[in-house]
Amino acid sequence: MRLRRLSLLALSIAFAAQAVSNLPVAAAAPPTLPSLRGEGEYRAPTLPSIGEGERALLSAPRIVDVRKIARRAPTLPSPASGGVKFATPTPPSPAGVVGKKSSVTAASLSGPQAVEAATLFAGLSLGQNEQLYGQDQAVEPADAQIAASPSALVEIAGNTMALFGPDGSLQWTVDLHALFQLPTGYVFYAPSLQYDYGSGRWFLGGIASNTSAFDSWLLVAVSQSGNPFGTWSFVITDATVNNPSQCQTPCNIIYFMRESIAVTGDKVVQAAQPQNCLSSCSNIAGRILVVRKDQLLAGVQPAADRFTLGMNQTDFLAVQPQSVGGTFGNVAFLVWLKPGGPVTNLTPDRLGLLQITGLPSPDRTTTVWEKDFSAVMPPINLFVPQPGGYLYASPTPITSAIYRDGQVVLAMNDNCGLTPDPRQLYCVRIIKITNFGNATAVANDNGPTGFTVPNPILTDLDRTLGLFAANLFDASLAIDPSENLFVTAAFSSSDLHPGMAVTGISAPISNTSTFMPVSPIAEGPSSYISCGSGSNNPWGAYMRSVPDPINYSRVWMPGEVALSSCNWATAVVSATMGAGPRPVTMSPPIGSIKGGQVVEIDGSFFVPNSDRVLFGSNPGTILAESPTTIIVSAPPGVSGPAAVTVLTPDGAANAGTFTYLTPGQLGTPPTSSGRFRPRG
């Protein structure tokens, strides 16, 4: 959207890879790849034969050597257009809305009080993807996925997968059309990526559709080693295929619109939301595929069970595991929305939670268990525009769902309720569930059981948070090993360019927990209006964050900014909690006693929207800030030195000494180094 430029002082920094001290040490570099000449022939995969029963016969896996189709990252502008602008401060939020500026420091409170960006660097961008692989990369939203092993950090954004080096630099990329060997005319979208610690392999789900051929496929790929840029195998797990010989053309009007995978100890579960697109697209019953993990890892034809659930229900999403083993190590979770009303015969609204146990053939023990929870539905309205512009939040309300150590936590887009500020429409809603017991078996390997699911029960947490004077939406979640919850979300308004904000809850996560300040850490230099014909300008939508497998106090999270009106880009942040500010330099160190001197403080672990800077005991006026820089106007003072202190919710640190000068007074000249002698 065309957004009014801010009148506040704003700084621009290159959206380039910064030094990253805590990236996992990369494994041995992949070998030099051969030239693409003579490579890259696209062949149509054999479609699976899907029976009418609950058991699905999948095709044999296809093998692809990513080293033959990957490319070293070229030296590109960083990135192709513009840079990231420091997020400018906003006024304090009104009472009751999370994101209020903190008036206290960590000295008066125990435990972490804010989420800090330990490192922040550029991920992939639409312009960069197109420059590498052509116009078939022109997809939106980015649906950025982050996955990390002890030796690699991988991002997927749009139709490109990338490997990043220890310094945050882009090393290798691959076109996902080529990885899945898609025929011409097929478009890949809706990726879901997970590194599985149990097997040491990478799993990737996605959708490929061809609207001219009226075909839509669900895909799952698995790496054959711990190297994400080595050999992969892939299968088509489900398909809606046009067959003109059996009906009038077109006979297939069903397309998969979103998919997600969950990899557990013994299975891979893929959830998909099909839509009926006869005239306009609308959700229909969800699809669930349960696939044997051992057979996927072995590269043989896998056994699978397929379930169709929830007619007139919506938003099926596989829950991403973020811990390994334990009581629920082999249980896959899935969430979805069950709106009340006469069509579904549900009163009131419900949030459904599925637990999937057992395995397909030869075990034939797959069982789907359901338990419902009370939750008023968010507005399910496709493509609701934000006030004053054309940027759209995800049309599917649930944007993230994760499992760790006996708890499922999910994020939804919701409205902010009554608010006096017309710029604030979207807020983020966080729900936590731990009561998994006494679920009802609703289906198994033989089909539906016919059992009735009891009335819903209360959730452990159901809270909404917002950002003052802006929309907050499309959240992604991660939980670290200490069970701290991290949240990243998009923000935008009529006077803020799209950007990335972070917040969280320190453990334990409960209904009495206090959300940390919502801190905008990156803002793009532009508004966003898609270049695509007839586009509805969708934004971040469904993104995946993960705990850092090397540094247990940090998590990896993606965000999105706009480099130009039709060029999205991702930012990758290593987020932590409880890290006090670390100022390093301050310039200039002198100014008038009248105040007004603009001072730049550089360092790390600053918390935009919650920082304060004191000159002696007098607060300065912050003009612009980022996780690494604060621009502040000095207050009036008395002649002489004053200690400058940076305060965040997690602590205080000395930034240096600022010397106030009386007008007309000269500062002390610098001491000669002895290398130069005065003239004469």
C-alpha positions in Angstrom: 0.0 0.0 0.0 1.1 3.6 -0.6 2.0 4.7 2.9 2.8 8.2 4.1 6.5 8.6 4.9 7.2 9.3 8.6 8.0 12.8 9.6 10.2 11.6 12.4 13.9 11.2 11.9 14.5 7.9 10.3 17.8 6.2 9.4 18.4 3.6 6.7 20.8 0.7 6.9 21.7 -1.8 4.3 19.6 -4.8 4.5 22.7 -7.0 4.2 23.9 -10.0 6.2 25.4 -8.8 9.5 28.0 -10.8 11.5 26.3 -13.6 13.2 28.2 -15.0 16.1 25.8 -17.7 17.2 25.0 -19.4 13.9 25.6 -23.2 14.0 29.0 -24.0 12.6 28.3 -25.2 9.0 29.2 -28.7 7.9 31.8 -29.2 5.2 30.9 -27.0 2.3 29.0 -28.7 -0.5 31.1 -29.6 -3.4 31.4 -27.3 -6.4 28.3 -28.0 -8.4 28.4 -28.8 -12.1 27.1 -26.4 -14.8 23.3 -26.5 -15.4 23.9 -27.0 -19.1 22.2 -30.2 -20.0 20.6 -30.5 -16.6 17.2 -29.5 -15.3 14.9 -31.6 -17.5 11.4 -31.4 -15.9 9.6 -34.7 -15.9 6.0 -35.2 -14.7 5.9 -37.4 -11.5 3.7 -40.4 -11.6 0.4 -39.6 -9.8 -0.6 -41.8 -6.9 -3.7 -43.9 -7.1 -6.0 -42.7 -4.3 -8.8 -45.1 -3.5 -12.1 -44.3 -1.9 -11.2 -46.1 1.3 -9.1 -44.7 4.1 -5.8 -46.3 2.9 -3.9 -44.4 0.3 -1.6 -46.0 -2.2 1.3 -43.6 -2.8 3.7 -43.7 -5.7 7.3 -44.8 -5.3 9.6 -42.0 -4.3 11.5 -40.0 -7.0 15.1 -39.2 -6.3 16.7 -35.8 -7.0 20.3 -34.7 -6.4 20.1 -31.1 -5.3 23.8 -30.6 -5.9 23.1 -30.8 -9.6 20.5 -28.1 -9.6 21.6 -25.8 -6.8 23.5 -22.6 -7.4 26.0 -20.7 -5.4 24.6 -17.4 -4.2 25.8 -14.7 -6.6 27.1 -11.4 -5.5 23.9 -9.3 -5.6 23.1 -5.9 -4.3 22.1 -6.2 -0.7 19.4 -6.8 -1.5 18.3 -5.7 -5.0 16.4 -2.7 -3.8 17.0 -0.5 -0.8 17.5 -1.3 2.9 15.8 -1.7 6.2 14.8 1.4 8.0 15.1 1.6 11.8 11.8 1.0 13.4 10.7 4.4 14.8 9.2 4.6 18.3 5.5 4.9 18.8 3.6 6.5 21.7 2.8 4.4 24.8 -0.1 2.0 24.3 -3.3 2.7 26.2 -3.9 0.7 29.4 -4.8 -2.9 28.7 -3.1 -3.2 25.4 0.2 -5.0 25.3 3.1 -3.0 23.8 3.1 -0.2 26.4 6.4 1.5 27.0 8.1 0.2 30.1 8.7 2.6 32.9 10.7 0.2 35.0 14.0 -1.7 34.6 15.0 -5.2 35.2 16.6 -4.1 38.5 13.1 -4.0 40.1 11.7 -7.2 38.5 12.9 -10.8 38.5 13.3 -12.9 35.3 13.5 -11.8 31.7 11.3 -8.8 30.8 11.7 -8.4 27.1 12.6 -10.2 23.8 15.9 -9.0 22.3 17.3 -9.4 18.8 20.7 -11.0 19.3 21.4 -10.9 15.5 19.3 -9.8 12.5 20.2 -10.3 8.9 18.7 -10.4 5.4 17.0 -13.5 4.2 15.6 -14.1 0.7 13.7 -11.6 -1.3 11.3 -11.8 -4.2 13.6 -9.8 -6.5 16.6 -12.0 -5.6 14.6 -15.2 -6.2 13.5 -13.9 -9.6 17.0 -12.9 -10.5 18.2 -16.4 -9.7 15.5 -18.5 -11.2 13.1 -16.4 -13.3 9.5 -15.3 -13.2 8.1 -18.6 -11.8 9.4 -17.3 -8.5 6.9 -14.5 -8.5 4.7 -15.8 -5.7 3.2 -14.1 -2.6 3.0 -14.3 0.3 6.6 -15.5 1.2 5.4 -18.1 3.7 9.0 -18.0 5.2 10.1 -21.2 6.8 13.1 -21.5 9.1 14.7 -24.9 10.1 18.0 -25.4 11.9 20.2 -28.5 12.5 23.4 -28.4 14.6 25.3 -27.8 11.4 23.0 -25.8 9.0 20.5 -23.0 8.9 18.0 -23.2 6.1 15.3 -20.8 5.0 12.5 -21.2 2.4 10.7 -18.1 1.1 8.5 -18.2 -1.9 9.8 -20.9 -4.2 13.5 -20.9 -3.2 15.3 -22.8 -0.5 18.6 -21.3 0.8 21.5 -22.3 3.0 23.1 -19.7 5.1 26.7 -19.6 6.4 28.2 -19.0 9.8 28.3 -15.3 9.1 24.7 -15.1 8.0 25.7 -14.9 4.3 23.7 -16.6 1.6 25.7 -19.6 0.4 23.5 -21.9 -1.8 20.0 -21.7 -3.2 17.8 -24.1 -5.1 14.6 -23.7 -7.1 11.9 -25.8 -5.5 10.2 -26.3 -8.9 13.4 -28.2 -9.9 13.7 -30.1 -6.6 10.2 -31.5 -7.1 10.8 -31.9 -10.9 7.6 -30.1 -11.7 6.4 -30.0 -15.3 6.0 -26.7 -17.1 2.8 -24.9 -16.0 2.9 -26.2 -12.4 3.4 -23.7 -9.6 4.8 -24.6 -6.2 3.5 -22.9 -3.1 2.6 -23.3 0.7 5.9 -24.8 1.8 6.4 -26.3 5.3 9.9 -27.3 6.4 11.1 -29.2 9.5 14.5 -30.6 10.6 13.9 -33.9 12.4 16.3 -34.4 15.3 15.5 -38.1 15.7 16.5 -39.1 12.2 18.9 -36.2 11.4 16.9 -35.5 8.1 15.1 -32.6 6.6 11.4 -32.9 5.6 9.6 -30.5 3.2 5.9 -30.4 2.3 4.2 -28.3 -0.3 1.6 -27.9 -3.0 1.9 -27.9 -6.8 -1.0 -26.8 -8.9 -1.7 -26.2 -12.6 -4.9 -24.2 -13.1 -4.8 -24.8 -16.9 -4.7 -28.6 -16.4 -7.0 -28.4 -13.4 -4.6 -30.4 -11.3 -3.5 -29.9 -7.7 -0.9 -32.1 -5.8 0.3 -32.5 -2.3 4.0 -33.2 -2.0 6.4 -34.5 0.7 10.2 -34.6 0.3 12.9 -35.9 2.7 16.7 -35.5 2.5 18.7 -38.7 2.3 21.4 -37.3 4.7 21.9 -34.5 7.2 23.0 -32.3 4.3 20.0 -30.2 3.1 21.7 -29.6 -0.2 22.4 -33.3 -0.9 20.1 -36.0 -2.3 16.4 -35.9 -1.6 13.5 -38.2 -2.4 9.9 -37.1 -2.8 6.4 -38.5 -3.2 3.0 -37.1 -4.2 0.8 -37.8 -1.2 -2.6 -36.7 -2.6 -4.0 -35.2 -5.8 -7.1 -33.8 -7.3 -6.7 -34.5 -11.0 -8.7 -33.5 -14.0 -10.1 -36.4 -16.1 -12.0 -35.0 -19.1 -12.9 -38.5 -20.3 -15.1 -39.0 -17.2 -16.8 -35.5 -17.0 -17.2 -32.2 -18.8 -14.1 -30.0 -18.9 -13.2 -28.8 -16.4 -14.2 -31.5 -14.1 -11.8 -30.8 -11.2 -12.4 -27.6 -9.4 -10.8 -28.6 -6.1 -7.4 -27.1 -5.3 -5.2 -27.4 -2.2 -4.6 -23.9 -0.8 -2.5 -24.6 2.3 -0.6 -27.5 3.7 1.6 -28.2 6.7 3.6 -31.2 8.0 4.4 -32.5 11.5 7.2 -35.1 11.8 7.1 -37.2 14.9 9.1 -40.2 16.1 7.4 -42.7 13.8 5.2 -40.8 11.3 4.8 -37.8 9.1 1.3 -36.2 9.2 0.3 -33.7 6.4 -2.7 -31.5 6.8 -4.2 -29.7 3.9 -7.1 -27.2 3.3 -8.7 -27.9 -0.1 -11.0 -25.3 -1.6 -13.8 -25.5 -4.1 -13.0 -23.0 -6.9 -16.0 -23.3 -9.2 -16.6 -19.5 -9.3 -14.8 -18.2 -6.2 -12.7 -20.4 -3.9 -14.2 -21.5 -0.5 -13.0 -24.0 2.1 -14.3 -27.5 2.1 -13.5 -30.6 4.3 -9.9 -30.8 5.4 -7.5 -33.6 4.3 -5.1 -35.5 6.6 -2.4 -37.8 5.4 -0.6 -40.2 7.8 2.6 -41.5 6.2 5.1 -44.0 7.7 8.3 -42.2 8.5 10.5 -45.3 8.4 9.6 -46.0 4.7 10.1 -42.3 3.7 13.6 -42.4 5.3 14.3 -45.7 3.5 13.3 -44.2 0.1 10.7 -46.9 -0.6 7.1 -46.7 -1.5 5.4 -45.5 1.8 2.1 -46.7 3.3 -0.3 -44.0 4.2 -3.8 -43.4 5.6 -6.0 -40.6 4.4 -8.8 -38.9 6.5 -11.4 -36.4 5.4 -12.7 -34.3 8.3 -14.8 -31.3 9.1 -17.2 -30.3 6.3 -17.9 -26.6 6.6 -15.0 -26.3 9.1 -11.8 -24.6 8.3 -8.1 -23.8 8.9 -6.6 -27.3 9.4 -2.9 -27.0 10.5 -0.4 -29.6 11.6 1.2 -28.7 14.9 5.0 -28.3 14.5 6.9 -30.4 17.1 9.7 -28.4 18.9 10.9 -31.1 21.3 11.8 -34.8 20.8 10.7 -37.9 22.6 8.7 -38.0 25.9 5.1 -39.2 26.4 3.9 -37.6 23.1 7.0 -38.4 21.0 5.0 -40.5 18.5 1.8 -38.4 18.7 1.1 -35.9 15.9 -1.2 -33.0 16.8 -3.5 -31.0 14.5 -5.7 -27.9 15.2 -8.6 -26.4 13.3 -11.5 -24.1 13.7 -15.1 -25.4 14.1 -17.5 -22.4 13.8 -20.8 -22.8 15.5 -24.2 -22.4 13.7 -26.9 -24.5 12.0 -24.6 -25.8 9.2 -22.1 -27.5 11.5 -24.7 -28.2 14.3 -22.1 -26.8 16.8 -23.1 -24.3 19.4 -21.0 -22.5 20.5 -17.8 -22.2 18.4 -15.0 -24.7 19.1 -11.3 -25.1 18.6 -10.6 -28.7 17.6 -7.5 -30.6 18.6 -6.6 -33.9 17.0 -4.1 -36.4 18.3 -3.0 -39.0 15.8 -1.4 -42.3 17.1 -0.4 -45.5 15.5 0.8 -46.3 12.0 -0.5 -47.3 8.6 -0.1 -50.8 7.0 1.3 -53.2 7.9 0.5 -52.1 11.5 -2.9 -50.7 10.7 -3.2 -49.0 14.1 -3.7 -45.4 13.0 -6.2 -43.7 15.2 -7.5 -40.1 15.2 -8.5 -38.7 18.6 -10.5 -35.5 19.0 -10.9 -33.1 21.9 -12.6 -29.7 21.6 -12.0 -26.5 23.4 -14.0 -23.4 23.9 -12.9 -20.5 21.7 -14.9 -17.7 20.1 -14.0 -17.7 16.4 -12.1 -14.8 14.9 -13.7 -13.3 11.8 -13.3 -15.8 9.0 -13.4 -13.3 6.1 -11.1 -13.7 3.1 -9.0 -10.7 2.2 -10.1 -8.1 4.8 -8.0 -5.0 4.0 -6.2 -3.0 6.7 -7.4 0.6 7.1 -6.0 3.1 4.7 -4.3 0.6 2.4 -4.2 -2.6 0.5 -2.0 -4.9 2.6 -3.9 -8.1 3.7 -3.4 -10.4 6.6 -3.6 -14.2 6.1 -7.1 -15.2 5.1 -6.6 -18.3 7.3 -6.8 -17.2 10.9 -4.5 -19.8 12.5 -1.0 -18.8 11.4 1.2 -20.9 13.7 0.9 -23.9 16.0 3.7 -25.6 17.9 4.2 -28.4 20.4 6.8 -28.7 23.2 6.9 -30.7 26.4 3.2 -31.4 26.8 1.8 -28.1 25.6 0.3 -27.0 22.3 0.4 -23.2 21.6 -1.2 -21.6 18.6 -1.5 -18.1 17.2 -4.4 -16.6 15.2 -5.2 -13.3 13.5 -8.1 -11.7 15.3 -9.7 -8.3 15.5 -8.7 -5.8 18.2 -12.2 -5.2 19.4 -13.4 -1.7 20.1 -10.4 0.7 19.7 -10.4 4.5 19.3 -7.6 4.3 16.8 -8.8 3.4 13.2 -5.3 2.3 12.4 -5.6 -0.7 14.7 -7.7 -3.5 13.2 -5.7 -6.7 13.5 -4.3 -8.2 16.7 -2.7 -11.5 17.5 -4.4 -14.1 19.7 -2.4 -16.7 21.6 -4.0 -19.9 22.9 -2.4 -22.7 24.9 -3.7 -26.2 25.5 -2.2 -28.9 27.9 -5.2 -31.0 28.7 -4.9 -33.8 26.2 -6.6 -36.6 28.2 -10.0 -38.2 27.7 -10.0 -37.6 23.9 -12.5 -39.4 21.8 -11.5 -41.8 19.0 -13.3 -40.4 15.9 -11.6 -42.4 13.2 -9.1 -45.2 12.6 -7.7 -47.4 9.8 -11.2 -48.7 9.0 -12.9 -45.3 8.8 -15.1 -43.2 11.2 -15.9 -44.7 14.6 -19.3 -42.9 15.0 -18.4 -41.7 18.6 -19.7 -38.3 19.6 -17.1 -35.7 20.8 -18.1 -34.2 24.2 -18.7 -30.5 24.8 -15.7 -28.3 24.7 -13.6 -27.4 27.7 -11.6 -24.3 28.6 -8.1 -23.6 27.3 -5.1 -22.9 29.6 -4.5 -19.5 27.9 -6.5 -17.3 25.6 -5.1 -13.8 25.2 -5.0 -11.1 22.6 -2.1 -8.6 22.1 -1.7 -5.6 19.8 0.6 -2.8 18.9 -0.6 0.7 19.5 -1.6 2.7 16.4 -0.8 -0.3 14.1 -2.0 -3.7 12.9 -0.3 -6.7 14.4 -0.9 -10.0 12.5 0.5 -13.2 10.9 2.4 -14.4 14.1 4.9 -17.2 14.3 5.8 -19.0 17.5 8.8 -20.8 19.1 9.4 -22.2 22.6 13.0 -22.6 23.8 14.1 -25.6 26.1 13.4 -23.4 29.2 9.7 -23.2 28.0 9.9 -19.5 27.2 7.4 -18.5 24.5 8.7 -16.3 21.6 6.3 -14.5 19.2 7.2 -12.6 16.0 4.5 -10.9 14.0 4.1 -8.5 11.1 3.1 -4.9 11.7 1.7 -2.2 9.4 -0.5 0.8 9.4 -1.4 3.9 7.3 1.8 5.6 8.5 4.1 2.6 9.2 5.7 0.5 6.4 5.3 -3.3 6.9 7.8 -4.6 9.4 8.6 -7.2 12.0 8.0 -7.1 15.8 8.8 -9.5 18.6 7.3 -10.2 22.0 7.0 -13.2 24.3 6.1 -14.8 27.7 8.7 -16.0 30.1 8.1 -19.5 31.5 5.7 -20.7 32.7 3.1 -19.8 30.1 -0.2 -19.4 31.9 -3.4 -17.4 31.8 -1.9 -15.0 34.4 1.3 -14.5 32.4 2.3 -11.0 31.3 3.2 -10.5 27.7 6.5 -8.7 27.2 6.5 -5.3 25.3 5.8 -5.6 21.6 9.1 -4.4 20.0 9.3 -3.4 16.3 12.8 -4.6 15.3 12.7 -4.1 11.5 10.8 -1.9 9.1 11.1 -1.9 5.4 11.8 1.3 3.3 8.6 0.9 1.3 4.9 0.2 1.3 3.7 -2.9 -0.6 1.5 -3.2 -3.6 1.8 -6.4 -5.6 2.8 -6.3 -9.2 0.6 -9.3 -9.9 -2.5 -8.7 -11.9 -5.6 -9.0 -9.7 -3.5 -9.7 -6.6 -4.9 -9.1 -3.1 -1.5 -8.2 -1.7 -1.2 -11.0 0.9 1.5 -10.7 3.4 3.5 -13.0 5.8 0.7 -15.6 6.3 2.1 -19.0 7.5 5.7 -18.8 8.8 7.7 -21.3 10.9 10.2 -20.5 13.7 12.5 -22.9 15.5 14.6 -23.1 18.7 18.4 -22.8 18.1 19.9 -26.3 18.4 23.3 -24.8 19.5 22.4 -21.9 21.8 19.5 -23.1 23.9 18.6 -19.5 25.0 17.8 -18.4 21.5 15.3 -19.1 18.7 15.4 -18.5 15.0 12.4 -16.5 13.6 11.6 -15.1 10.2 9.9 -11.8 9.4 9.0 -9.8 6.3 9.5 -6.3 5.0 8.9 -4.5 1.7 12.0 -3.4 -0.2 9.8 -1.7 -2.9 6.1 -1.6 -3.8 6.2 -5.1 -5.2 9.3 -6.7 -3.7 8.9 -8.5 -0.4 12.0 -9.6 1.5 12.5 -11.7 4.7 14.5 -10.9 7.8 16.0 -13.6 10.0 16.4 -12.9 13.7 18.1 -14.8 16.4 16.0 -13.8 19.4 16.6 -14.2 23.1 15.2 -13.0 26.4 16.7 -11.3 29.5 19.8 -9.8 27.7 20.5 -6.3 29.1 21.6 -3.5 26.8 25.3 -3.4 25.6 26.1 0.1 24.3 29.5 0.3 22.7 29.9 3.8 21.1 28.3 7.2 21.5 28.7 10.2 19.2 29.1 13.1 19.5 30.0 13.2 23.2 29.4 17.0 23.6 26.5 19.4 23.1 24.9 22.6 24.3 23.4 23.1 27.8 20.3 24.1 25.9 19.8 20.5 24.7 18.8 19.3 21.3 22.1 17.7 20.3 21.3 14.6 18.3 23.4 11.7 19.6 23.8 8.2 18.1 24.4 5.3 20.5 25.5 2.0 18.9 25.5 -1.4 20.6 23.3 -4.4 20.9 20.2 -5.9 22.7 18.2 -2.7 22.6 14.4 -3.0 22.8 12.7 -0.6 20.4 9.6 1.0 21.9 10.8 0.3 25.4 14.3 1.9 25.5 15.1 5.0 27.6 18.2 7.1 27.6 19.2 9.2 30.6 21.7 12.1 30.5 22.5 12.2 34.2 19.0 11.9 35.6 17.2 13.6 32.7 15.6 11.5 30.0 16.5 12.2 26.4 14.0 12.1 23.5 14.4 9.0 21.3 14.0 9.9 17.7 14.6 6.5 16.1 15.8 3.1 17.3 16.7 -0.4 16.2 18.1 -3.4 18.1 21.6 -2.0 17.5 21.2 1.8 17.4 19.4 4.5 19.3 19.2 8.1 18.0 18.3 10.4 20.8 18.0 14.1 21.4 19.9 15.3 24.5 17.8 17.1 27.1 18.9 20.5 28.5 21.6 20.2 31.2 24.2 22.0 33.3 27.7 22.7 32.2 30.0 19.8 32.7 30.0 16.0 32.3 26.9 13.8 32.6 26.8 10.0 32.5 24.6 8.6 29.7 22.7 5.5 30.6 20.7 3.2 28.3 17.8 1.5 30.1 15.7 -1.4 28.7 13.2 -3.7 30.5 16.1 -6.1 31.1 18.7 -3.8 32.5 20.8 -0.7 32.3 24.3 0.1 31.0 26.6 3.1 30.7 27.0 4.4 27.2 29.7 7.0 28.1 30.0 10.6 29.2 28.3 13.5 27.5 29.8 16.9 28.2 27.5 19.9 28.3 29.0 23.1 27.0 27.9 26.7 27.6 27.2 28.5 24.3 30.5 30.0 23.0 32.6 27.6 25.1 35.1 25.5 23.2 35.5 21.8 23.9 38.9 20.4 25.0 41.1 19.8 21.9 42.2 16.3 21.3 45.6 15.2 22.6 48.3 15.1 19.8 49.5 11.7 18.8 53.0 13.0 18.2 52.8 12.1 14.5 52.3 15.8 13.5 54.1 18.9 14.5 52.6 22.4 14.6 53.7 24.8 11.8 56.2 27.5 12.4 
